[in-house]
């Protein structure tokens, strides 16, 4: 043999071995196991999240490793799509190799058997009949036909063979099931991001990372209206019309042109008694540019609008630019003068406070907020705590959430809220969440003012007690007075005078000493040279011998409560307001106000903005999808069901009857086989044996 022939034979052998491997069951199972592992990763690891959240969770190093592996977008990563493609090839080769053999086998009667080979079957029977061989063969064929078998009579050299078969369609189960896998995978890949990825790879489409008007976005960031498959979102405020959907990508967005315009006429939302959303729907007008026609439609959850092959689903709802009016209160310095400020959600307002310029970025408004208002007190001090631990426990009042983790019976609608970011001149920003109305917590009405440094954090809430007029003005007046040295000195003098007037022993020297102590107490709590609040108190007590701390704490708290009461009275007197009546309600207010004053040192904002009025503008988030592969997947599911049914519920049986002439009549030998031997098969064999051997 020539060298060329040997090389050609080697190549054919290598190709045959490769095809054998790829189309083998073990190869397909290996791919399915890898896909299963990838699906587990895609389920456990949140997909499509923003980069900072991944960095915070895994750190910069592992974030970069996971990003290169495509674990943040498992189902659209190149290696996942490659595995799907190889699985399609593997299954296709398997069908191509085996389906023709199975079809031939289904059509085959297997009539090349001999009498000797039939005697080796486990399930067999013999009988004689006073008929000639041809008549007995025809009688057997008729009886097998009545039993549902297809029959063929073949004349042999030494006899007549009756070949019968039933349930040959069992092999369609294998063909249908494997074909279904191919069809489902093809449909899934057609509805995946593969078509968009191919446009990025071969046609220069790139995600857009900038801002500005949609009309100004260059063509390389836009997808044609003829794009075969996509899944994007479009946000419309009431009265707004849109024709472009946004498809989020890891590094930006692609803009998808729609074959029609959608105009949001009205967004409707119903709520349960607790304020939880019950039903929301969008009333829209669809403008067909090509046919120049317009028609109304209502899009509800699970009731999409389907037009021109595009399905429009009700996804969620957002704020469409609600107009807000707020009152601002200084949170630093002795100034308590309020001011007005207005804004629009998704816009920004310039603010000058504490000698600096800030930008208020209005990020959200909610007319309903369902929160947990259970009576559990997260600030309760456990028994056995040290004094410093008790003081430290009071610092948690701004660290509890508004409460979203309790039983439904504690869920209440606590009214509107506004969310905004306060950005300074250096670009640093903190996010705030303030409620418009007071919330009843632990039997007291307080205004919740939330703050967080980054979106990955939960909000920490400052609880500002509501005064007799259900406002924050009395607390703001007390806060400003605490920052005023003159009012602190006046409050200390008032406290000393009142204490001496109550029969306290001692002369003028003691009164002066008492005044100085009260003023130092207020100064310490106000943060003069110290952190302020109960942190300053705890640091002061640490300097006292442990044996004396309990007694010193009692004296300090008693003096602090008394001098703060006088500070409140002095602040009102300066503004010409009547004195506050001493009662349990005002004592409770002062206690809550003291806690809030301590927490205010951690609020970290120069102002507090309280929502006064709003004009809500609703916006609907619609998901638009084109998924031509859906019908293909449905076809694959039908094939899969048919294949499974055929494999499990159709049993193939083969039966042969060899008839030969003998003295006085004819002799018959029956043999029967099946792929799966069951009790039903045993019963059927016995019944057929008896039926065939039965005399006419």
C-alpha positions as CSV (number, residue, x, y, z in Angstrom):
1,X,0.0,0.0,0.0
2,X,1.3,3.5,-0.9
3,X,2.2,6.1,1.7
4,X,-0.7,8.3,0.5
5,X,-3.2,5.5,1.0
6,X,-1.9,4.9,4.5
7,X,-2.2,8.6,5.3
8,X,-5.7,8.7,3.9
9,X,-6.7,5.7,5.9
10,X,-5.2,7.2,9.1
11,X,-7.1,10.5,8.5
12,X,-10.4,8.6,8.0
13,X,-9.7,6.5,11.1
14,X,-9.0,9.7,13.1
15,X,-12.2,11.4,11.8
16,X,-14.3,8.3,12.5
17,X,-13.0,8.1,16.1
18,X,-13.7,11.8,16.6
19,X,-17.3,11.4,15.3
20,X,-17.7,8.3,17.5
21,X,-16.5,10.3,20.5
22,X,-18.6,13.4,19.9
23,X,-21.8,11.4,19.1
24,X,-21.4,9.1,22.1
25,X,-23.6,9.0,25.1
26,X,-20.8,9.6,27.6
27,X,-19.7,12.8,25.7
28,X,-23.3,14.2,25.8
29,X,-23.7,13.4,29.5
30,X,-20.4,15.2,30.2
31,X,-21.7,18.3,28.4
32,X,-25.0,18.1,30.3
33,X,-23.1,17.8,33.7
34,X,-21.0,21.0,32.8
35,X,-24.2,22.8,31.8
36,X,-25.8,21.8,35.1
37,X,-22.8,23.1,37.1
38,X,-23.0,26.4,35.1
39,X,-26.7,26.6,35.8
40,X,-26.0,26.2,39.5
41,X,-23.4,29.0,39.4
42,X,-25.8,31.2,37.5
43,X,-28.5,30.6,40.1
44,X,-26.3,31.1,43.2
45,X,-24.4,34.1,41.8
46,X,-26.6,37.1,41.1
47,X,-26.4,37.7,37.3
48,X,-26.1,41.1,35.7
49,X,-25.5,43.1,38.9
50,X,-23.5,46.3,38.9
51,X,-19.7,46.2,39.3
52,X,-19.4,47.9,42.8
53,X,-21.6,45.2,44.3
54,X,-19.4,42.4,43.0
55,X,-16.3,44.2,44.2
56,X,-17.8,44.6,47.7
57,X,-18.7,41.0,47.8
58,X,-15.6,39.3,46.4
59,X,-12.9,41.9,46.5
60,X,-11.0,43.4,43.5
61,X,-8.9,40.3,42.7
62,X,-11.7,37.7,42.6
63,X,-14.0,40.2,40.9
64,X,-11.6,40.4,38.0
65,X,-11.1,36.6,37.9
66,X,-14.9,35.9,37.9
67,X,-15.4,38.6,35.3
68,X,-12.9,37.0,32.9
69,X,-14.6,33.7,33.4
70,X,-17.9,35.3,32.6
71,X,-19.6,34.2,35.8
72,X,-21.6,37.4,36.1
73,X,-23.3,36.6,32.8
74,X,-23.2,32.9,32.7
75,X,-26.0,32.3,30.3
76,X,-24.7,34.7,27.6
77,X,-21.0,33.9,28.1
78,X,-19.1,32.6,25.0
79,X,-18.1,29.3,26.7
80,X,-21.7,28.6,27.7
81,X,-23.0,29.2,24.2
82,X,-20.1,27.1,22.8
83,X,-21.1,24.2,25.1
84,X,-24.7,24.5,23.8
85,X,-23.4,24.5,20.2
86,X,-21.2,21.4,20.8
87,X,-24.2,19.7,22.5
88,X,-26.3,20.4,19.4
89,X,-23.6,19.0,17.1
90,X,-23.2,15.9,19.4
91,X,-26.9,15.2,19.5
92,X,-27.3,15.8,15.8
93,X,-24.5,13.3,15.0
94,X,-26.1,10.8,17.3
95,X,-29.4,11.1,15.5
96,X,-27.8,11.0,12.1
97,X,-25.8,7.9,13.0
98,X,-28.6,5.9,14.7
99,X,-31.9,7.1,13.2
100,X,-31.5,5.4,9.8
101,X,-30.6,2.1,11.5
102,X,-33.7,2.4,13.7
103,X,-35.9,3.2,10.8
104,X,-34.6,0.2,8.9
105,X,-35.1,-2.0,12.0
106,X,-38.7,-0.7,12.4
107,X,-39.4,-1.6,8.7
108,X,-37.6,-4.9,9.0
109,X,-39.6,-8.2,9.6
110,X,-36.5,-10.1,10.7
111,X,-37.7,-13.0,8.6
112,X,-34.2,-14.5,8.1
113,X,-34.6,-16.7,11.2
114,X,-34.4,-20.5,11.2
115,X,-36.4,-23.1,13.1
116,X,-33.3,-24.0,15.1
117,X,-32.7,-20.5,16.3
118,X,-36.3,-20.1,17.4
119,X,-35.9,-23.1,19.7
120,X,-33.2,-21.1,21.6
121,X,-35.6,-18.4,22.6
122,X,-36.7,-18.3,26.3
123,X,-40.3,-17.6,25.4
124,X,-41.5,-20.3,23.0
125,X,-44.4,-22.7,22.5
126,X,-45.2,-25.7,20.2
127,X,-48.4,-27.3,19.1
128,X,-49.8,-29.4,16.3
129,X,-53.0,-29.0,14.3
130,X,-55.0,-31.3,11.8
131,X,-54.4,-28.7,9.1
132,X,-51.9,-28.4,6.3
133,X,-49.0,-26.0,6.9
134,X,-50.3,-23.2,4.7
135,X,-53.7,-23.2,6.4
136,X,-52.2,-23.2,9.9
137,X,-49.9,-20.3,9.0
138,X,-52.8,-18.3,7.6
139,X,-54.9,-19.1,10.7
140,X,-52.0,-18.0,13.0
141,X,-51.6,-14.8,10.9
142,X,-55.3,-13.9,11.3
143,X,-55.2,-14.5,15.1
144,X,-52.1,-12.4,15.5
145,X,-53.8,-9.6,13.4
146,X,-56.7,-9.7,15.8
147,X,-54.2,-9.2,18.7
148,X,-52.9,-6.0,17.0
149,X,-49.9,-7.4,15.3
150,X,-48.7,-6.6,11.8
151,X,-48.1,-9.9,10.1
152,X,-46.1,-11.2,7.1
153,X,-46.1,-14.8,5.8
154,X,-42.8,-15.9,4.2
155,X,-42.4,-19.2,2.4
156,X,-39.3,-21.0,3.4
157,X,-37.5,-24.1,2.1
158,X,-38.6,-26.4,4.9
159,X,-41.7,-24.6,6.1
160,X,-43.7,-21.4,6.3
161,X,-42.7,-18.5,8.6
162,X,-45.2,-16.1,10.1
163,X,-43.3,-13.0,11.1
164,X,-45.2,-10.5,13.4
165,X,-44.4,-7.3,15.1
166,X,-46.1,-4.8,17.4
167,X,-44.9,-1.5,19.0
168,X,-42.1,-0.9,16.5
169,X,-42.9,2.8,17.0
170,X,-41.0,2.6,20.3
171,X,-37.9,3.6,18.5
172,X,-39.5,6.9,17.5
173,X,-39.1,7.7,21.2
174,X,-35.4,7.8,20.8
175,X,-35.5,9.8,17.6
176,X,-38.1,12.3,19.0
177,X,-36.4,12.8,22.3
178,X,-33.0,13.5,20.8
179,X,-34.5,15.6,18.0
180,X,-36.4,17.5,20.8
181,X,-33.1,18.4,22.5
182,X,-31.7,19.8,19.3
183,X,-34.9,21.8,18.6
184,X,-35.1,23.2,22.1
185,X,-31.4,24.2,22.1
186,X,-31.8,25.8,18.7
187,X,-34.8,27.7,19.9
188,X,-33.1,28.7,23.1
189,X,-30.0,30.0,21.2
190,X,-32.2,31.9,18.8
191,X,-33.9,33.6,21.8
192,X,-30.6,34.2,23.6
193,X,-28.2,37.1,23.2
194,X,-26.3,35.2,20.5
195,X,-27.8,37.2,17.6
196,X,-26.9,40.4,19.4
197,X,-23.4,39.1,20.1
198,X,-22.9,38.2,16.5
199,X,-23.9,41.8,15.5
200,X,-21.3,43.0,18.0
201,X,-18.6,40.6,16.7
202,X,-19.2,41.0,12.9
203,X,-21.1,44.3,12.4
204,X,-19.4,46.6,14.8
205,X,-22.2,47.2,17.3
206,X,-21.0,48.4,20.7
207,X,-22.7,49.3,23.9
208,X,-23.3,53.0,24.6
209,X,-21.8,54.3,27.9
210,X,-22.7,58.0,27.7
211,X,-25.7,60.1,28.5
212,X,-27.8,62.7,26.7
213,X,-30.8,62.4,24.3
214,X,-31.6,59.1,22.7
215,X,-31.8,60.8,19.3
216,X,-28.1,61.8,19.6
217,X,-26.8,58.3,20.1
218,X,-24.7,57.1,17.2
219,X,-25.8,54.3,14.8
220,X,-23.1,51.8,16.1
221,X,-25.0,51.7,19.4
222,X,-28.4,51.1,17.8
223,X,-30.0,47.8,16.7
224,X,-32.2,47.6,13.6
225,X,-35.9,47.2,13.8
226,X,-35.4,43.9,12.0
227,X,-33.3,42.5,14.8
228,X,-34.6,38.9,15.1
229,X,-34.5,38.6,18.9
230,X,-34.1,40.9,21.8
231,X,-35.3,41.6,25.4
232,X,-35.2,45.2,26.5
233,X,-37.0,47.8,28.7
234,X,-38.6,51.1,28.0
235,X,-39.6,53.6,30.7
236,X,-42.5,55.9,29.9
237,X,-43.9,58.7,32.0
238,X,-47.6,59.5,31.7
239,X,-48.2,61.4,28.4
240,X,-44.8,60.2,27.0
241,X,-44.2,58.3,23.8
242,X,-41.3,56.0,23.1
243,X,-40.1,53.9,20.2
244,X,-36.7,52.8,21.5
245,X,-36.0,50.1,24.1
246,X,-32.8,49.8,26.2
247,X,-30.9,46.5,26.3
248,X,-28.5,46.4,29.2
249,X,-25.0,45.1,28.6
250,X,-22.1,44.6,31.0
251,X,-20.4,47.8,29.7
252,X,-23.3,50.0,28.7
253,X,-26.5,49.8,26.8
254,X,-27.7,49.0,23.3
255,X,-30.7,50.8,21.8
256,X,-33.3,48.7,20.1
257,X,-35.7,50.4,17.6
258,X,-39.3,49.1,17.8
259,X,-41.6,48.6,14.8
260,X,-44.2,50.9,16.5
261,X,-44.5,53.7,19.0
262,X,-46.0,53.3,22.5
263,X,-47.7,56.2,24.2
264,X,-48.5,55.9,27.9
265,X,-51.9,57.6,28.5
266,X,-52.3,56.5,32.2
267,X,-50.7,54.2,34.7
268,X,-53.1,52.6,37.2
269,X,-52.1,51.0,40.4
270,X,-54.3,49.4,43.2
271,X,-53.1,48.7,46.7
272,X,-54.1,46.4,49.5
273,X,-55.1,48.0,52.8
274,X,-51.5,47.7,54.0
275,X,-50.3,49.7,51.0
276,X,-48.8,46.7,49.2
277,X,-49.3,46.9,45.4
278,X,-52.2,44.8,44.4
279,X,-52.5,45.4,40.6
280,X,-50.8,47.7,38.2
281,X,-51.5,48.3,34.5
282,X,-50.7,50.6,31.7
283,X,-53.2,52.2,29.4
284,X,-51.3,52.8,26.2
285,X,-51.8,53.9,22.6
286,X,-49.9,52.0,19.9
287,X,-48.9,54.0,16.9
288,X,-48.1,51.9,13.8
289,X,-45.8,54.1,11.7
290,X,-45.9,51.7,8.7
291,X,-49.6,51.3,8.5
292,X,-50.4,54.8,9.8
293,X,-52.9,53.5,12.4
294,X,-53.4,53.9,16.1
295,X,-55.2,51.7,18.6
296,X,-55.6,51.6,22.4
297,X,-54.4,48.7,24.6
298,X,-54.1,47.8,28.3
299,X,-51.0,46.1,29.4
300,X,-51.3,44.2,32.7
301,X,-49.1,41.8,34.6
302,X,-49.2,38.4,32.9
303,X,-51.4,40.0,30.2
304,X,-49.0,41.4,27.6
305,X,-49.6,43.3,24.4
306,X,-48.5,41.2,21.4
307,X,-48.1,43.1,18.1
308,X,-46.0,42.5,15.0
309,X,-44.1,39.7,16.7
310,X,-43.2,41.9,19.7
311,X,-44.6,41.2,23.2
312,X,-44.9,44.1,25.6
313,X,-45.1,43.1,29.2
314,X,-45.9,45.1,32.3
315,X,-42.6,44.9,34.2
316,X,-42.7,47.4,37.0
317,X,-43.3,51.1,37.7
318,X,-41.1,54.0,38.6
319,X,-41.4,57.7,39.2
320,X,-41.7,59.8,36.1
321,X,-40.5,63.1,37.4
322,X,-42.7,63.9,40.4
323,X,-42.5,67.6,41.5
324,X,-41.6,68.0,45.2
325,X,-41.8,70.9,47.7
326,X,-39.8,70.5,50.9
327,X,-38.8,72.5,54.0
328,X,-35.1,72.5,54.9
329,X,-33.8,72.7,58.4
330,X,-30.1,73.3,59.3
331,X,-28.4,70.4,61.1
332,X,-25.3,72.3,62.2
333,X,-24.7,75.5,64.0
334,X,-27.0,77.7,66.1
335,X,-29.3,78.6,63.2
336,X,-32.7,77.1,63.3
337,X,-34.3,79.1,60.5
338,X,-36.2,76.9,58.0
339,X,-36.1,77.5,54.2
340,X,-38.0,76.2,51.2
341,X,-36.6,74.0,48.5
342,X,-38.2,72.4,45.4
343,X,-37.1,69.6,43.1
344,X,-38.1,67.1,40.5
345,X,-37.4,63.4,40.7
346,X,-34.5,62.5,38.4
347,X,-33.3,66.1,38.5
348,X,-31.0,68.1,40.7
349,X,-31.2,71.3,42.8
350,X,-28.4,73.5,44.0
351,X,-28.3,74.1,47.7
352,X,-26.1,76.4,49.8
353,X,-25.7,75.3,53.4
354,X,-23.0,75.5,56.2
355,X,-21.0,77.9,54.0
356,X,-20.7,75.4,51.2
357,X,-22.5,74.5,48.0
358,X,-24.2,71.1,47.5
359,X,-26.2,69.4,44.8
360,X,-29.4,67.7,45.8
361,X,-30.0,64.8,43.4
362,X,-33.6,63.7,43.7
363,X,-33.5,60.0,43.0
364,X,-36.9,58.7,44.1
365,X,-40.3,59.4,45.5
366,X,-42.8,56.9,46.8
367,X,-46.4,57.8,47.7
368,X,-46.8,54.5,49.6
369,X,-44.4,52.8,51.9
370,X,-45.2,49.5,53.6
371,X,-43.1,49.1,56.7
372,X,-42.9,47.0,59.8
373,X,-44.1,49.1,62.8
374,X,-44.1,46.3,65.4
375,X,-43.4,47.2,69.0
376,X,-40.0,45.5,69.2
377,X,-37.5,47.9,70.6
378,X,-34.1,47.4,68.9
379,X,-32.5,49.7,71.5
380,X,-33.6,47.6,74.6
381,X,-30.7,47.1,76.9
382,X,-30.1,43.5,78.1
383,X,-29.7,42.8,81.7
384,X,-26.2,42.4,83.0
385,X,-24.7,45.0,80.7
386,X,-22.0,47.4,82.0
387,X,-22.7,51.1,82.1
388,X,-20.6,51.8,79.1
389,X,-22.5,49.1,77.2
390,X,-25.7,50.7,78.1
391,X,-24.6,54.0,76.8
392,X,-23.3,52.3,73.7
393,X,-26.7,50.7,73.2
394,X,-28.3,54.1,72.9
395,X,-26.1,54.8,69.8
396,X,-28.1,52.2,67.8
397,X,-31.1,54.4,67.4
398,X,-29.9,55.5,64.0
399,X,-28.8,52.1,62.9
400,X,-32.1,50.3,62.8
401,X,-34.0,50.0,59.6
402,X,-37.5,51.2,59.1
403,X,-38.4,47.5,59.5
404,X,-39.0,45.3,56.6
405,X,-38.5,41.9,58.1
406,X,-41.5,41.1,60.4
407,X,-44.7,39.3,60.1
408,X,-47.4,40.7,57.8
409,X,-49.6,41.7,60.7
410,X,-47.0,44.4,61.5
411,X,-46.9,45.9,58.0
412,X,-48.5,49.3,57.7
413,X,-48.5,52.0,55.0
414,X,-46.6,54.9,56.6
415,X,-47.1,57.3,53.8
416,X,-44.9,59.1,51.2
417,X,-41.1,59.3,51.3
418,X,-38.5,61.1,49.3
419,X,-35.0,59.8,48.4
420,X,-32.1,62.0,47.4
421,X,-28.3,62.3,47.3
422,X,-26.5,65.2,48.8
423,X,-23.3,65.7,46.8
424,X,-20.6,68.2,47.9
425,X,-18.1,70.1,45.8
426,X,-15.6,67.3,45.9
427,X,-18.1,64.9,44.3
428,X,-18.6,62.9,47.5
429,X,-22.2,62.0,48.2
430,X,-24.5,60.4,50.8
431,X,-27.9,59.1,50.2
432,X,-30.9,60.0,52.3
433,X,-34.4,58.7,52.7
434,X,-36.9,60.8,54.6
435,X,-40.6,60.1,55.4
436,X,-43.2,62.8,55.0
437,X,-45.3,61.7,58.0
438,X,-44.4,60.6,61.5
439,X,-44.4,56.9,62.2
440,X,-45.6,55.3,65.5
441,X,-42.7,53.3,66.9
442,X,-42.7,52.0,70.5
443,X,-45.7,54.1,71.3
444,X,-44.2,57.4,70.1
445,X,-44.5,59.3,66.9
446,X,-41.2,60.0,65.2
447,X,-40.0,61.2,61.8
448,X,-37.6,58.7,60.2
449,X,-34.5,60.2,58.5
450,X,-32.4,57.5,56.8
451,X,-28.8,57.9,55.6
452,X,-26.3,55.6,54.0
453,X,-22.9,56.1,52.3
454,X,-23.3,53.7,49.4
455,X,-26.1,51.8,47.7
456,X,-24.7,48.5,49.0
457,X,-25.5,49.6,52.6
458,X,-28.8,49.5,54.3
459,X,-30.3,52.8,55.5
460,X,-29.6,53.8,59.1
461,X,-32.4,55.9,60.6
462,X,-32.4,58.9,62.8
463,X,-35.6,59.1,64.8
464,X,-36.8,62.7,65.3
465,X,-39.7,63.0,67.7
466,X,-42.8,64.8,66.6
467,X,-43.9,67.7,68.7
468,X,-47.4,68.8,69.8
469,X,-48.0,70.2,66.3
470,X,-46.8,66.9,64.7
471,X,-43.7,68.6,63.2
472,X,-40.0,68.5,63.7
473,X,-39.7,72.3,64.6
474,X,-39.4,71.9,68.4
475,X,-36.6,69.3,68.0
476,X,-34.9,71.6,65.4
477,X,-35.2,74.5,67.9
478,X,-33.6,72.4,70.6
479,X,-30.8,71.2,68.3
480,X,-29.9,74.8,67.3
481,X,-30.0,75.9,71.0
482,X,-27.6,73.1,71.9
483,X,-25.1,74.5,69.4
484,X,-25.5,78.1,70.8
485,X,-23.0,78.9,73.6
486,X,-25.1,81.8,74.9
487,X,-28.2,79.6,75.2
488,X,-26.3,76.9,76.9
489,X,-25.0,79.4,79.5
490,X,-28.5,80.7,80.0
491,X,-29.9,77.2,80.4
492,X,-27.2,76.3,83.0
493,X,-28.1,79.4,85.0
494,X,-31.8,78.6,84.8
495,X,-31.0,75.1,86.0
496,X,-28.9,76.2,88.9
497,X,-31.5,78.8,89.9
498,X,-34.3,76.3,89.8
499,X,-32.4,73.7,91.7
500,X,-31.4,76.1,94.5
501,X,-35.0,77.3,94.6
502,X,-36.2,73.8,95.3
503,X,-34.4,73.9,98.7
504,X,-31.0,72.7,97.6
505,X,-28.5,73.3,100.5
506,X,-25.5,75.5,99.9
507,X,-24.8,79.1,99.3
508,X,-23.9,81.3,96.3
509,X,-20.6,79.4,95.8
510,X,-22.5,76.1,95.4
511,X,-24.9,77.7,93.0
512,X,-22.0,79.0,90.9
513,X,-20.4,75.5,91.0
514,X,-23.7,73.9,90.0
515,X,-24.1,76.3,87.1
516,X,-20.6,75.6,85.9
517,X,-21.2,71.8,86.1
518,X,-24.5,72.1,84.1
519,X,-22.8,74.3,81.4
520,X,-19.9,71.8,81.1
521,X,-22.4,68.9,80.8
522,X,-24.3,70.7,78.0
523,X,-21.0,71.6,76.3
524,X,-19.8,68.0,76.5
525,X,-23.1,66.7,75.1
526,X,-23.1,69.4,72.4
527,X,-19.7,68.2,71.2
528,X,-17.5,71.1,72.3
529,X,-14.0,69.6,72.0
530,X,-15.5,66.1,72.0
531,X,-17.4,63.8,69.6
532,X,-20.7,64.9,71.2
533,X,-23.7,63.0,72.4
534,X,-23.6,59.8,74.5
535,X,-20.2,59.0,73.0
536,X,-18.7,61.9,74.8
537,X,-20.5,60.9,78.0
538,X,-19.1,57.3,77.7
539,X,-15.6,58.6,77.2
540,X,-15.9,60.9,80.2
541,X,-17.2,58.1,82.4
542,X,-14.3,55.9,81.4
543,X,-12.0,58.3,83.2
544,X,-13.8,57.7,86.5
545,X,-12.9,54.7,88.7
546,X,-15.1,51.8,88.0
547,X,-16.6,51.7,91.4
548,X,-17.8,55.3,91.0
549,X,-19.1,55.1,87.5
550,X,-22.6,54.0,88.3
551,X,-23.2,56.8,90.8
552,X,-21.5,59.4,88.4
553,X,-23.7,58.2,85.5
554,X,-26.9,58.7,87.6
555,X,-25.8,62.2,88.6
556,X,-24.8,63.1,85.0
557,X,-28.0,61.9,83.4
558,X,-30.2,63.7,86.0
559,X,-28.3,66.9,85.4
560,X,-28.4,66.5,81.6
561,X,-32.1,66.0,81.6
562,X,-32.7,69.0,83.8
563,X,-30.4,71.4,81.9
564,X,-31.8,70.2,78.5
565,X,-35.3,71.0,79.7
566,X,-34.1,74.5,80.6
567,X,-32.4,74.8,77.3
568,X,-35.7,74.1,75.5
569,X,-37.4,76.7,77.6
570,X,-34.7,79.3,77.0
571,X,-34.9,78.7,73.3
572,X,-38.6,79.3,73.2
573,X,-38.3,82.3,75.4
574,X,-35.8,83.9,73.0
575,X,-38.4,83.6,70.2
576,X,-41.2,85.0,72.4
577,X,-43.0,81.7,72.7
578,X,-44.7,80.6,75.9
579,X,-43.0,78.1,78.3
580,X,-43.6,74.4,77.8
581,X,-45.9,72.8,80.4
582,X,-44.1,70.1,82.4
583,X,-46.0,66.8,81.9
584,X,-45.5,63.2,80.9
585,X,-45.9,63.9,77.2
586,X,-43.3,66.6,77.2
587,X,-41.0,64.5,79.4
588,X,-41.3,61.6,76.9
589,X,-40.6,64.1,74.0
590,X,-37.5,65.4,75.8
591,X,-36.2,61.8,76.3
592,X,-36.6,60.9,72.6
593,X,-35.2,64.3,71.6
594,X,-32.1,63.7,73.7
595,X,-31.6,60.3,72.0
596,X,-32.1,61.9,68.6
597,X,-29.6,64.7,69.5
598,X,-27.0,62.2,70.3
599,X,-27.6,60.3,67.1
600,X,-27.6,63.5,65.0
601,X,-23.8,63.7,65.3
602,X,-23.7,60.6,63.0
603,X,-26.3,61.9,60.5
604,X,-23.6,63.5,58.4
605,X,-25.6,66.1,56.6
606,X,-25.7,69.9,56.9
607,X,-29.5,70.0,56.4
608,X,-32.6,67.9,57.0
609,X,-35.2,68.1,54.2
610,X,-38.8,67.4,55.1
611,X,-41.3,66.7,52.3
612,X,-44.3,69.1,52.5
613,X,-46.1,68.8,49.1
614,X,-45.8,66.7,46.0
615,X,-47.4,66.3,42.5
616,X,-46.9,62.7,41.5
617,X,-46.0,61.8,38.0
618,X,-46.2,58.0,37.4
619,X,-44.0,56.1,35.0
620,X,-44.4,52.6,33.7
621,X,-41.5,50.2,33.0
622,X,-42.4,47.9,30.0
623,X,-40.4,44.9,28.9
624,X,-40.4,44.4,25.1
625,X,-39.3,41.1,23.8
626,X,-39.1,39.4,20.4
627,X,-38.6,35.7,20.7
628,X,-39.2,33.8,17.5
629,X,-37.5,30.8,19.1
630,X,-40.4,30.4,21.5
631,X,-42.5,28.5,19.0
632,X,-39.5,26.4,18.1
633,X,-39.1,25.5,21.8
634,X,-42.8,24.7,22.0
635,X,-42.3,22.3,19.1
636,X,-39.3,20.8,20.9
637,X,-41.4,20.3,24.0
638,X,-44.1,18.5,22.0
639,X,-41.5,16.2,20.5
640,X,-39.9,15.6,23.9
641,X,-43.2,14.6,25.4
642,X,-44.0,12.3,22.4
643,X,-40.5,10.8,22.7
644,X,-40.7,10.1,26.4
645,X,-44.2,8.6,25.9
646,X,-43.0,6.4,23.1
647,X,-40.0,5.2,25.1
648,X,-41.8,4.4,28.3
649,X,-45.3,3.4,27.2
650,X,-44.7,1.6,23.9
651,X,-43.1,-1.8,24.1
652,X,-41.8,-3.4,21.0
653,X,-42.6,-7.1,20.6
654,X,-41.5,-9.5,17.9
655,X,-43.1,-12.9,17.3
656,X,-42.4,-15.7,14.8
657,X,-44.3,-18.9,14.1
658,X,-42.5,-21.6,12.1
659,X,-45.0,-24.0,10.5
660,X,-44.0,-27.3,8.8
661,X,-45.9,-30.2,7.5
662,X,-45.9,-33.5,9.5
663,X,-47.8,-36.7,9.5
664,X,-51.5,-36.1,10.2
665,X,-51.3,-32.3,10.0
666,X,-48.9,-29.5,10.7
667,X,-46.5,-28.6,13.5
668,X,-46.0,-25.0,14.8
669,X,-43.2,-23.5,16.8
670,X,-43.7,-20.0,18.2
671,X,-41.1,-17.8,19.7
672,X,-41.5,-14.3,21.1
673,X,-39.1,-11.5,22.2
674,X,-39.2,-8.0,23.6
675,X,-36.7,-5.3,24.7
676,X,-38.2,-5.1,28.2
677,X,-39.4,-8.2,29.9
678,X,-42.3,-7.3,32.2
679,X,-45.1,-9.2,33.9
680,X,-47.4,-7.9,31.1
681,X,-45.2,-9.5,28.6
682,X,-45.3,-12.8,30.4
683,X,-49.1,-12.6,30.5
684,X,-49.3,-11.7,26.8
685,X,-47.0,-14.6,25.8
686,X,-49.2,-17.1,27.7
687,X,-52.4,-15.7,26.2
688,X,-51.0,-15.7,22.6
689,X,-49.6,-19.2,23.0
690,X,-53.0,-20.5,24.1
691,X,-54.8,-18.6,21.4
692,X,-52.6,-19.7,18.6
693,X,-52.7,-23.4,19.8
694,X,-56.4,-23.3,20.1
695,X,-58.3,-25.6,17.7
696,X,-60.5,-23.9,15.1
